[in-house]
Amino acid sequence: MFDLLMFWLIWWSLGPDTPQEQAAFRAVWFTDGVLSQMLVLLLLHTRARRPARPVMLTVAAVVAAGVTLPFTALVPMFGMAPPPASVSPLLAVVVPPFLLCAAATQSLYLHHVLGIHPANKDR
């Protein structure tokens, strides 16, 4: 559901009618996907404690690469174009609700899908 909402908001904000606008849309969609997936991965990996240094470094490297790739000379190879600066605030609007939903369902996922039970904090 959030993916559909994100897709629509990005599509609506860019109005991708031309090939250049469509290429910029793909860059924004890519960046949104990298941010959302890496931050959810970090959220699910931590389980209420600080993540290990290698995990933090890996997430930081992937996020940095995902955010900067649309602004490099490599971007045409991927069918993307640098997005307009006006789209950056949109990512700040779209990604946090996705993370809040992931955080709200984290314990359900850990318990029912992975079979991990939260530690008893009274001990």
Summary of the structure (lengths in Angstrom):
residues: 123
radius of gyration: 17.1
end to end distance: 39.0
largest distance: 61.1
contacts: 321
relative contact order: 0.17
helix: 76%
strand: 0%
